[in-house]
């Protein structure tokens, strides 16, 4: 994807925007031409002609005022429409990644894509393009004006035009690289801020809050340095361009003056020559500099991976389908490595339908790794995982997630209503929701809230305990009604009595395969497991 993609996709809004840009340039041209003619009428003592031209200039400027108002509306509407389309494509790209590829970048990086990088695209892309189009149209109209004065003026324009078009090429490549560099440093800054503020309570308890300032300022300085570096390169370009522009305008004025002394053009053309030459060469200065900035935007689009993203879900096209869990999930000589370290080595485990399994072992023994491997969240290095005789390497992962509910200690609670957090937007019968509220001890708490299930969790976030969050996550998984339920330490924060009752219910469901990891494997529920898998 490139900027062109969105210009075409939103062509109706952009056409209206382009129309008002054209009207602006037409007004600039008419203002200059009519002013030149008005000055000539003064020299010729033509009062009637002067008054007529003055009225025409007034009319043009009134149209210009209207154009400014309409262009402001049209540009913002078009830009917002295109920004929305870019966000849609970025989100689609993120959706297509699958859990493994999604985890290759931090949430802060994706946040930066959707906010800071999009603002950069707006500034250096859409708004710069508006300037470029306006400058190009102004230059074209100014050339028409000079041609109407005298054709020889075009030769002087051509010489300086070639010079000014080629000068920016010295700076373009360097500006592209530095633009991408400062967006990367911006990502790092956002990540550092998010990381630091997320640990506020821990730092406060340790009397180490000064760490916030140290870390954030450290990354802020790196970002500032990258922006200054970009500005230096851009400043070099602008100084060279402006210097050439000044010389060009003087040359055009001199040329026009010579033509006047030879009685080839009227005095009004001389007075307007500087007006139109400043439009041409100042426009060229801006146009070439803006074009150098404009080209940097495509580098940012490359970072979004908006096309050619061969993610797990996209690779589902030629995979085998697994519509319904029938028999077993089996690990055959599975080895998993992470960061060059073996986490699981030659594991052989069979998970049979409707049976209940607990996985026990010391910290770092690979308990959660097994669960994530079953859920397709991490790749295996050697061996095979079979789902009813379908190899994970040939598995359609969308089907996999239709059969597995996964609840972890890290489950996210959305800044949405309690109902949304239970259903994730799916239509679920009220009776089933009521049953879930009872089973997971949420009914009394929700009854005490003024808006009940429609309460937005962010409004009461300070009052939600870790245990309540876990019970919401478990209720959500229960309502999904999938045949396999994976629970990764997702009951540890629930008080002992409620935890026992919830676990007892989960492990008593005859039509559910449950795989359970917990630091609190209660002796009272051990008998409910068909097998306990011990890891060294």
Secondary structure, DSSP 4 states (H G I P E B T S, - for coil): --HHHHHHHTHHHHHHHHHHHHHHHHHHHHHHHHHHHHHHHHHTT-HHHHHHHHHHHHHHHHHHHHHHHHHHHHHHHHHHHHHHHHHHHHHHHHHTTHHHHHTTS-HHHHHHIIIIIHHHIIIIIIIHHHHHHHHHHHHHHHHHHHHHH-TTHHHHHHHHHHHHHHHTHHHHHHHHHHHHHHHHHHHHHHHHHHHHHHTHHHHHHTT-THHHHHHHHHHHHHHHHHHHHHHHHHHHHHHHHHHHHHHHHHHHHHHHHHHHHTTSS-HHHHHHHHHHHHHHHHHHHHHHHHHHHHHHHHHHHHHHT-S----TTGGGGGSBP--S--SEEEEEEEEEEETTEEEEEEEEEEEETT-EEEEEE-TTSSHHHHHHHHTTSS--SEEEEEETTEEGGGB-HHHHHHHEEEEETT----SSBHHHHHHTT----HHHHHHHHHHTT-HHHHHTSTTGGG-BGGGGGGG--HHHHHHHHHHHHHHH--SEEEEESTTTTS-HHHHHHHHHHHTT-TT-EEEEE-S---TTTGGG-SEEEEE-
